[in-house]
């Protein structure tokens, strides 16, 4: 029986994926926006089973710009390449320009971010080194929100060391000149069969399609063709990703699908070349739901880690802060469990504004999330909990009251609200401990539970998770305290688990 896979192959928010093969190994990176560390690095041997092996960007720079959350800013649509025995990642920060880092191996050490070109609205850069001529090129798109320009791709000559662009750039594809095309962005640049190829999406993240462009010369003129679109499938907006070839010569394309609060999940499409020389993606240009696996050695089932026992107080690679972290937020110790300091903040009433929330991606399938919490703080108003964080948020956890007692609290805020309010009546938690649980059902509808030692009890109404503009909803752990002086204590989280329902 032929082995098959089912899309999506990464069922969580691995936004704007790009992929490269080196030997028998495939590597993928994705947008990380304002979360830290950034630029996740995933590894696979079969393009279906992926594990998270690290991050390429330790901190966002300039550091002063990311001391507080900027959820939809930061690292947009990276390109991952391997050239001259080094890995290279280029990305656009829409407020700063085009950055580049490189490393001798996928696990680093990665160089500090180098600003290749400064400017507003420069996004989605992709380099190409022409191995025959020694020339290097770069293509990028534009963010209208920063530059007033969109729906066009600009090409540059680049120094072979990847550190600077050698010209002012030329408009090489004008989407306004193609009937029906809008929001052309996310270009990936290749050479194949005597042509320069740009694979680029258009039409917007929720409704768009994947385009291919080809020209005999890098600066054009380019001809275009739609090579992947929804057609009569339930995969909306299938586009923006990377092409990769297996050692045996099979071609595959990884792209995203926008799924609301779940963010941009990743699909794998077969790819071939038609008699007219153009690529054919999926099933004659329509996304596949199930397909025969790539012609690669069978691999065990794998997915990016989610569970964590926090050995020694250290958290796994799946966690990211909502801004550049400060020393002392998480304390290492001899046992298991994540010990978070109750960071004092004037914004304790709004988790969306806080940099010290430790997050991971919302799972794309119905799941139950559980964690044990022990609040150690004696500070009135100190709190800690488990949250579903997006444009709206809800959390459940423990808070030290003005009366000195610990209470189980459940709070939420709508997208337009400036501060949280109770989603259920507070309850006494005399031991200062609780097991917290969120069951995430279809449509990202979340039901909250707590266990104070007498079994799980439901709390409050169902909360429907919401994304930010470009980022899916997140799961988060946090510990806070009101503004004041002195150390405000800590909270310990243990046995974090996500189980599919």
C-alpha positions as CSV (number, residue, x, y, z in Angstrom):
1,X,0.0,0.0,0.0
2,X,1.4,3.4,-1.0
3,X,2.1,5.7,1.9
4,X,0.2,9.0,1.9
5,X,0.2,12.2,3.8
6,X,-2.6,14.6,4.7
7,X,-2.5,18.4,4.5
8,X,-1.7,20.5,6.4
9,X,1.7,19.0,7.2
10,X,2.2,21.8,9.8
11,X,-1.1,22.5,11.5
12,X,-0.3,25.7,13.3
13,X,0.9,29.2,12.5
14,X,4.2,28.7,10.6
15,X,3.6,31.8,8.5
16,X,5.2,32.5,5.1
17,X,7.3,29.3,5.0
18,X,10.4,29.0,2.9
19,X,12.4,25.8,2.4
20,X,15.8,24.6,1.2
21,X,17.4,21.2,0.8
22,X,21.0,20.5,1.8
23,X,22.1,16.9,1.1
24,X,19.4,14.6,2.5
25,X,18.0,17.3,4.9
26,X,15.2,19.8,4.4
27,X,15.1,23.0,6.4
28,X,12.2,25.5,6.8
29,X,11.9,28.9,8.3
30,X,8.9,31.2,8.8
31,X,7.9,34.7,9.8
32,X,8.1,35.3,13.5
33,X,7.0,39.0,13.6
34,X,7.5,40.5,17.0
35,X,8.2,37.3,19.0
36,X,11.6,36.4,20.5
37,X,13.6,34.4,19.6
38,X,12.8,34.8,16.0
39,X,13.2,33.0,12.7
40,X,12.3,29.4,13.7
41,X,14.3,26.6,12.1
42,X,12.6,23.3,11.3
43,X,14.1,20.1,10.0
44,X,12.7,17.2,8.0
45,X,13.9,14.2,6.0
46,X,10.6,13.6,4.1
47,X,8.9,17.1,3.8
48,X,6.0,15.7,5.9
49,X,7.3,15.2,9.4
50,X,9.0,18.3,10.8
51,X,10.7,19.1,14.1
52,X,11.7,22.5,15.5
53,X,15.5,22.5,16.0
54,X,16.1,26.1,17.0
55,X,15.9,29.8,16.0
56,X,18.3,31.9,14.0
57,X,17.5,35.3,15.6
58,X,18.3,35.6,19.3
59,X,16.9,39.1,19.7
60,X,15.1,41.7,17.5
61,X,17.1,44.7,16.5
62,X,17.4,47.5,17.1
63,X,16.7,46.2,20.6
64,X,15.1,49.5,21.7
65,X,12.3,49.2,19.1
66,X,11.2,45.8,20.6
67,X,11.1,46.4,24.4
68,X,7.3,46.1,24.2
69,X,5.1,43.9,22.0
70,X,4.7,44.8,18.3
71,X,2.7,41.8,17.4
72,X,2.4,42.4,13.6
73,X,5.8,44.0,13.1
74,X,9.4,42.7,13.2
75,X,10.3,39.7,11.0
76,X,8.2,39.4,7.9
77,X,8.4,36.6,5.2
78,X,12.0,35.3,5.3
79,X,13.9,33.6,2.5
80,X,16.2,30.6,3.4
81,X,19.1,29.7,1.1
82,X,22.3,27.7,1.1
83,X,25.2,29.1,-0.8
84,X,29.0,29.0,-0.6
85,X,28.7,26.4,2.2
86,X,26.7,28.8,4.4
87,X,23.0,29.1,5.3
88,X,21.5,32.6,4.5
89,X,18.3,34.2,5.7
90,X,17.0,37.4,4.3
91,X,13.9,39.1,5.7
92,X,12.1,42.5,5.6
93,X,11.2,44.5,8.6
94,X,8.5,46.8,7.2
95,X,9.6,49.7,9.4
96,X,13.4,49.4,8.9
97,X,14.3,47.6,5.7
98,X,15.9,44.4,4.4
99,X,18.1,42.3,6.9
100,X,20.4,39.4,6.3
101,X,22.1,36.8,8.6
102,X,24.2,33.8,7.7
103,X,25.8,30.8,9.4
104,X,28.1,27.9,8.6
105,X,25.5,25.4,9.9
106,X,21.8,25.5,10.4
107,X,22.3,25.5,14.2
108,X,24.6,28.5,13.9
109,X,26.4,30.4,15.1
110,X,24.4,33.0,13.1
111,X,25.8,36.4,12.4
112,X,24.2,39.5,13.9
113,X,21.5,41.1,11.7
114,X,23.0,43.2,8.9
115,X,20.9,45.9,7.3
116,X,21.3,45.3,3.5
117,X,19.0,48.2,2.5
118,X,17.2,50.6,4.8
119,X,13.7,51.9,3.9
120,X,10.1,51.8,4.8
121,X,7.9,49.1,3.3
122,X,10.7,46.9,1.9
123,X,9.4,43.4,2.5
124,X,9.7,39.8,1.4
125,X,13.3,39.8,0.0
126,X,14.8,36.8,-1.7
127,X,18.4,36.5,-3.0
128,X,19.8,34.4,-5.9
129,X,23.4,33.6,-6.6
130,X,24.0,32.7,-10.3
131,X,26.5,29.9,-10.0
132,X,27.5,30.2,-13.7
133,X,28.1,33.9,-13.9
134,X,29.0,34.7,-10.3
135,X,26.4,37.5,-10.3
136,X,24.0,37.9,-7.3
137,X,20.5,39.3,-7.3
138,X,17.7,40.2,-4.9
139,X,14.0,40.7,-5.4
140,X,11.6,42.3,-2.9
141,X,8.0,43.4,-2.6
142,X,6.4,46.5,-1.0
143,X,4.1,47.1,2.0
144,X,1.6,49.9,1.1
145,X,1.0,50.6,4.8
146,X,4.6,51.9,5.1
147,X,5.5,53.0,1.5
148,X,2.3,53.8,-0.2
149,X,3.2,51.3,-2.9
150,X,2.2,47.7,-3.4
151,X,1.5,45.1,-6.1
152,X,5.0,45.3,-7.6
153,X,8.3,43.5,-7.4
154,X,11.6,45.3,-7.5
155,X,14.9,43.7,-8.5
156,X,18.5,44.6,-7.6
157,X,22.0,43.4,-8.3
158,X,23.6,42.4,-5.1
159,X,27.2,42.0,-4.0
160,X,28.2,38.3,-3.9
161,X,28.8,38.6,-0.1
162,X,25.1,39.5,0.4
163,X,25.9,42.7,2.3
164,X,24.8,45.4,-0.1
165,X,22.7,46.2,-3.2
166,X,24.6,47.5,-6.2
167,X,21.9,49.7,-7.8
168,X,18.8,51.7,-7.0
169,X,16.5,48.8,-8.1
170,X,14.2,48.3,-11.1
171,X,10.5,47.6,-11.3
172,X,10.6,44.1,-12.8
173,X,7.0,43.0,-12.3
174,X,4.1,45.5,-12.1
175,X,1.0,43.7,-10.8
176,X,-1.2,46.7,-11.8
177,X,-0.4,45.8,-15.5
178,X,-1.8,42.3,-15.1
179,X,-5.6,42.2,-15.3
180,X,-7.2,41.0,-12.1
181,X,-4.0,40.9,-10.0
182,X,-3.6,42.7,-6.7
183,X,-1.4,42.5,-3.6
184,X,1.5,40.8,-5.5
185,X,4.1,40.0,-2.8
186,X,6.2,37.2,-1.2
187,X,8.5,36.5,-4.2
188,X,10.9,33.5,-4.2
189,X,13.6,33.6,-6.9
190,X,15.1,30.6,-8.7
191,X,16.8,29.6,-11.9
192,X,15.6,26.6,-13.9
193,X,15.8,25.4,-17.5
194,X,17.4,28.6,-18.8
195,X,14.9,30.9,-17.2
196,X,14.8,33.2,-14.1
197,X,11.7,32.2,-12.1
198,X,9.8,34.2,-9.5
199,X,7.2,32.3,-7.6
200,X,5.0,34.9,-6.0
201,X,1.5,35.1,-4.5
202,X,-1.2,37.6,-5.2
203,X,-4.8,38.3,-4.2
204,X,-4.4,38.6,-0.4
205,X,-3.8,36.1,2.3
206,X,-7.3,34.8,2.7
207,X,-8.4,34.7,-1.0
208,X,-5.3,34.7,-3.1
209,X,-3.5,32.4,-5.5
210,X,0.1,31.4,-6.4
211,X,1.7,32.9,-9.5
212,X,4.8,32.0,-11.5
213,X,6.8,34.5,-13.5
214,X,9.6,33.7,-15.9
215,X,12.1,35.7,-18.0
216,X,15.4,34.9,-19.8
217,X,17.0,37.8,-18.0
218,X,16.7,38.8,-14.3
219,X,15.4,42.3,-15.0
220,X,12.7,41.0,-17.3
221,X,10.4,41.2,-19.2
222,X,8.5,38.6,-17.3
223,X,5.5,36.6,-18.4
224,X,3.1,35.2,-15.8
225,X,0.7,32.3,-15.0
226,X,-1.5,31.3,-12.1
227,X,-0.2,27.9,-11.0
228,X,-2.2,27.2,-7.8
229,X,-5.7,28.4,-6.7
230,X,-8.5,27.3,-4.5
231,X,-10.8,26.1,-7.3
232,X,-13.5,23.8,-5.8
233,X,-11.5,22.8,-2.7
234,X,-11.8,24.1,0.9
235,X,-8.3,25.4,0.9
236,X,-8.7,29.2,0.7
237,X,-5.9,31.4,-0.5
238,X,-3.3,28.7,-1.2
239,X,-0.1,30.6,-1.8
240,X,3.3,32.0,-0.7
241,X,6.0,29.4,-0.1
242,X,9.0,27.7,-1.5
243,X,9.9,25.2,-4.1
244,X,12.3,22.3,-3.3
245,X,13.7,19.3,-5.2
246,X,14.4,15.9,-3.7
247,X,17.7,14.1,-4.5
248,X,15.8,11.9,-7.0
249,X,14.5,15.0,-8.9
250,X,11.0,15.2,-7.6
251,X,9.7,18.7,-7.1
252,X,7.5,19.9,-4.2
253,X,6.0,23.2,-3.1
254,X,5.3,24.2,0.5
255,X,2.8,27.1,1.1
256,X,0.4,28.5,3.6
257,X,-3.4,28.6,4.1
258,X,-4.8,31.4,6.3
259,X,-7.1,29.9,8.9
260,X,-8.2,32.8,11.2
261,X,-7.2,32.3,14.8
262,X,-5.0,29.4,13.9
263,X,-2.9,31.6,11.7
264,X,-1.2,30.3,8.5
265,X,-0.9,26.5,8.4
266,X,1.5,24.8,6.0
267,X,0.5,22.6,3.1
268,X,2.7,20.4,0.8
269,X,1.9,20.2,-2.9
270,X,3.4,18.0,-5.6
271,X,5.0,20.0,-8.4
272,X,5.8,19.0,-11.9
273,X,6.6,20.8,-15.2
274,X,4.0,20.9,-18.0
275,X,4.7,20.5,-21.7
276,X,4.6,24.3,-22.0
277,X,7.5,24.6,-19.5
278,X,5.5,26.1,-16.7
279,X,5.2,24.5,-13.2
280,X,2.1,22.6,-12.3
281,X,1.2,22.6,-8.6
282,X,-1.1,20.3,-6.7
283,X,-3.7,18.4,-8.8
284,X,-3.7,20.4,-12.0
285,X,-3.4,23.7,-10.1
286,X,-5.8,22.8,-7.2
287,X,-4.5,22.0,-3.7
288,X,-4.4,18.4,-2.7
289,X,-5.8,17.2,0.6
290,X,-4.2,13.7,0.6
291,X,-1.3,12.6,-1.6
292,X,1.4,10.0,-2.0
293,X,4.4,10.9,0.1
294,X,7.6,12.2,-1.5
295,X,10.1,9.6,-2.8
296,X,12.2,9.8,0.3
297,X,13.2,7.2,3.0
298,X,10.3,6.6,5.4
299,X,10.5,8.7,8.6
300,X,8.8,8.3,12.0
301,X,5.8,10.5,12.7
302,X,7.0,13.9,14.1
303,X,5.8,17.4,14.8
304,X,7.2,20.5,16.5
305,X,7.2,19.9,20.3
306,X,4.5,21.4,22.4
307,X,4.7,19.7,25.9
308,X,7.1,20.8,28.5
309,X,8.2,19.8,32.0
310,X,10.6,22.8,32.2
311,X,13.6,20.8,33.5
312,X,15.8,23.1,35.6
313,X,13.4,25.9,35.0
314,X,14.4,26.0,31.3
315,X,11.7,26.2,28.6
316,X,11.8,24.4,25.3
317,X,12.4,25.8,21.8
318,X,8.6,26.1,21.1
319,X,8.3,29.1,23.5
320,X,8.8,32.7,22.5
321,X,8.5,35.9,24.4
322,X,6.2,38.7,23.1
323,X,9.2,41.1,22.9
324,X,12.9,41.1,23.7
325,X,13.2,39.5,27.1
326,X,14.9,41.0,30.2
327,X,17.2,39.1,32.6
328,X,15.4,37.6,35.5
329,X,12.0,36.9,34.0
330,X,12.5,33.1,34.2
331,X,14.7,31.7,36.9
332,X,16.8,28.5,36.6
333,X,16.7,26.2,39.5
334,X,17.5,22.6,40.5
335,X,14.1,21.0,40.0
336,X,11.4,20.9,37.3
337,X,8.9,23.6,36.5
338,X,9.0,27.1,35.0
339,X,9.5,29.7,37.6
340,X,8.3,33.1,36.3
341,X,9.0,36.3,38.2
342,X,5.9,38.4,38.9
343,X,7.0,41.3,36.8
344,X,5.7,44.7,38.0
345,X,3.7,46.6,35.3
346,X,1.3,49.5,35.0
347,X,-0.3,47.5,32.2
348,X,-1.2,44.4,34.3
349,X,-4.8,44.8,33.2
350,X,-4.0,44.1,29.5
351,X,-1.8,41.1,28.5
352,X,-1.6,42.4,24.9
353,X,0.8,45.1,25.9
354,X,3.1,43.0,28.0
355,X,6.6,41.8,26.8
356,X,6.9,39.1,29.5
357,X,4.3,36.6,28.2
358,X,5.8,33.3,27.2
359,X,3.9,32.0,24.2
360,X,3.6,29.2,21.7
361,X,1.3,28.6,18.7
362,X,-2.3,27.7,19.0
363,X,-2.7,24.1,17.8
364,X,-4.8,23.8,14.5
365,X,-6.7,20.7,15.7
366,X,-9.2,20.4,18.6
367,X,-7.0,20.1,21.7
368,X,-6.9,20.3,25.4
369,X,-4.2,22.4,27.0
370,X,-3.3,21.8,30.7
371,X,-0.8,23.2,33.1
372,X,-0.3,23.2,36.9
373,X,0.2,26.5,38.6
374,X,1.5,27.5,42.0
375,X,1.5,31.2,43.0
376,X,4.2,32.0,45.5
377,X,3.7,35.8,45.7
378,X,2.4,37.5,48.8
379,X,2.0,40.7,46.9
380,X,-1.6,42.0,46.7
381,X,-2.6,42.0,43.1
382,X,0.1,39.6,41.9
383,X,-1.3,37.1,39.4
384,X,-0.3,34.3,37.1
385,X,-2.1,32.2,34.5
386,X,-2.7,30.5,31.2
387,X,-4.0,32.6,28.4
388,X,-5.3,32.5,24.8
389,X,-3.9,35.7,23.5
390,X,-4.9,37.6,20.4
391,X,-6.6,40.8,19.4
392,X,-9.1,39.7,22.1
393,X,-7.8,37.5,25.0
394,X,-8.9,35.4,27.9
395,X,-7.0,33.9,30.8
396,X,-7.5,31.7,33.8
397,X,-5.2,31.7,36.8
398,X,-4.5,32.7,40.4
399,X,-4.4,36.1,42.0
400,X,-3.4,37.3,45.5
401,X,-6.2,39.4,46.9
402,X,-6.1,42.5,49.0
403,X,-7.3,40.3,51.9
404,X,-4.2,38.2,51.6
405,X,-6.1,35.2,50.2
406,X,-5.4,33.5,46.8
407,X,-8.3,33.5,44.3
408,X,-9.0,31.5,41.2
409,X,-9.8,34.2,38.6
410,X,-11.0,34.0,34.9
411,X,-10.7,37.2,32.9
412,X,-11.1,38.4,29.3
413,X,-11.0,41.5,27.1
414,X,-12.6,42.1,23.7
415,X,-10.6,43.4,20.8
416,X,-11.8,47.0,21.4
417,X,-11.5,46.8,25.2
418,X,-8.6,48.6,26.9
419,X,-8.7,46.5,30.0
420,X,-9.8,43.1,31.1
421,X,-12.9,42.1,33.1
422,X,-14.2,39.0,34.9
423,X,-15.4,36.1,32.8
424,X,-16.6,34.3,35.9
425,X,-16.9,35.0,39.7
426,X,-13.6,34.6,41.6
427,X,-13.3,31.6,43.8
428,X,-11.1,30.9,46.8
429,X,-7.9,28.9,46.1
430,X,-6.6,28.3,49.6
431,X,-3.6,26.2,48.6
432,X,-2.3,28.7,46.1
433,X,-2.3,25.9,43.6
434,X,-4.6,25.1,40.6
435,X,-4.6,22.9,37.5
436,X,-5.7,25.0,34.6
437,X,-7.2,23.6,31.4
438,X,-8.5,25.1,28.1
439,X,-10.3,22.9,25.6
440,X,-10.0,24.3,22.1
441,X,-12.8,23.1,19.8
442,X,-13.8,23.7,16.2
443,X,-13.6,27.3,15.1
444,X,-11.0,28.0,17.9
445,X,-13.8,28.1,20.5
446,X,-12.2,27.8,23.9
447,X,-13.8,26.5,27.1
448,X,-11.9,27.1,30.3
449,X,-11.6,24.8,33.3
450,X,-9.9,24.7,36.7
451,X,-9.2,22.1,39.3
452,X,-8.5,23.2,42.9
453,X,-8.1,19.6,44.1
454,X,-11.7,18.5,43.8
455,X,-11.8,17.7,40.1
456,X,-12.1,19.8,37.0
457,X,-14.9,22.5,36.9
458,X,-15.9,24.7,34.0
459,X,-15.5,28.4,34.2
460,X,-17.3,31.2,32.3
461,X,-18.7,31.2,28.8
462,X,-17.0,29.9,25.7
463,X,-14.4,32.3,24.3
464,X,-13.6,32.3,20.6
465,X,-9.9,33.0,20.0
466,X,-9.1,35.8,17.6
467,X,-5.9,36.5,15.6
468,X,-4.0,39.8,15.4
469,X,-3.9,41.2,11.9
470,X,-1.1,38.9,10.6
471,X,-0.5,36.6,13.5
472,X,-2.6,33.7,14.7
473,X,-3.7,33.5,18.3
474,X,-1.2,32.3,20.9
475,X,-1.2,30.2,24.1
476,X,0.7,32.0,26.8
477,X,2.0,31.7,30.4
478,X,2.6,34.8,32.5
479,X,3.2,36.2,36.0
480,X,2.5,39.8,36.9
481,X,2.2,42.3,39.7
482,X,1.1,45.9,40.1
483,X,3.5,48.8,40.1
484,X,5.4,49.0,43.4
485,X,8.8,48.5,45.0
486,X,10.7,45.4,45.8
487,X,10.5,41.9,44.5
488,X,6.9,40.8,44.0
489,X,7.5,37.0,44.2
490,X,7.0,34.4,41.5
491,X,4.8,31.6,40.1
492,X,5.7,28.1,39.1
493,X,4.2,26.3,36.1
494,X,4.6,22.6,35.7
495,X,3.5,19.7,33.4
496,X,2.5,21.7,30.4
497,X,0.6,19.4,28.0
498,X,-1.4,19.7,24.8
499,X,-3.5,16.6,23.9
500,X,-5.6,16.2,20.8
501,X,-9.3,15.8,21.4
